[in-house]
């Protein structure tokens, strides 16, 4: 359990942002932490959608319950936070 | 006794190269300072400056220019222009003075390097005058804002900004350190005078002079017009140096220096000048959009300057042409959203009328940038101000030191350009920023961006308060909306009308 910095590239937003998460956080928790800095500030919430996480350039999302420590991410690596219809 | 015409003696008088007997040529002109191009003194003696001026002529003309600018200032000191100016205009002045004044002083040292270490006698003469120009610009752009310091604490940043770790100043210093403080004399002539001054300062000074006159600020208009006349002379130092390099088989090195400097200048202008022209300047006073201005002054004129010189357009020209209609919208939204970190008060510039103008100038603006602003405006109208401020840092580029951004909303294209070098993960805002780093990684690798410093624990406490203290922003200095959100009233009224209907 340790603080882990990631870079959030949130779908619909205009800028990359620093997001501090924990190595024990799941990808759903990473998405929620990123959303705090975009949704309701510059991006509208999308009812009926959930947020998924993928590495930049990947087509596959990371599993929702995958922990940061097990995801093979580098500190400050950019992850894309993408809306997905629930 | 009749006085000879200048051109009868100028060439002879500035033929000041000689063959050193007591030291080697490399000791007299160390390559690290004079330029490592392997060209002997004789090659540089062919340098022919297009604008020839002697010292007595210079003193006479400069005295007249100073008398003009200072007398306008003296005449208008009691006019209360500052007190009555649109807050957006005051922000233009604050941003300009803080970002530019001390940089001019620093440029005097870059000119001095050309003055002492260039092997071209003509360049040494022009740079002597250029150095005095830059001292003059530094002094004037500190003296003129000084009368406003007692009225508005943010005006103090005309002097203070350059010594701080405010994020925009880190970006400005990183750029100017790269192109003028840490380069040899010939590279300075290419990167500072040819690329930055010919390409970009024309725009900052001519555009702002026009805007100042429109805003009724004749003191500022006169000041920067006066400065621009110096710039247009000493900006010509680089052209003949490029010619010498190209004629002696060094086109590739010359081209690379142009490409690096033009990109950095563009990024700096996208955050400094773009928001001023398209958002801060009151709608009634806007002559051209930033994009139109860029197309006329940079694209058309600079393309010609490059090709006339025998150089190619930078390899990234297509990326640049696309970015001039996008990047500065993000720089504006970013600097506005993180407004407590500025030393000026940004104007939002997003009333319905202003948005109509933006949509006309930048088709698709409402579906992209407008979508972010819609959320922001709803929060202001709802009084939900906490959500109009940030709670984290934007990730900044390890080259330009500005936020990594792209187009939001329906045109979402935001992307990181990462690079791992010596075990460290670097982030860049574009393919071009990353390319600049790759040209000389050791030159840039040790620098820490504001985000790197935050992650390294250099900013304490690790929150907005700590960040503001690190940036030397005291209460009364940090930025907020230029019009105190009065512009949102029209949206409040629109909402009431819709409810009533």
Interface residues (C-beta under 8 A of the other chain):
Chain A: X5 X7 X9 X11 X12 X13 X14 X15 X16 X17 X18 X19 X20 X36 X37 X40 X41 X42 X43 X44 X56 X74 X75 X76 X77 X78
Chain B: X330 X333 X334 X337 X369 X371 X372 X374 X375 X376 X379 X387 X388 X390 X391 X392 X393 X394 X395 X403 X404 X405 X406 X407 X408 X409 X412 X414 X415 X416 X418 X425 X427 X451 X454 X455
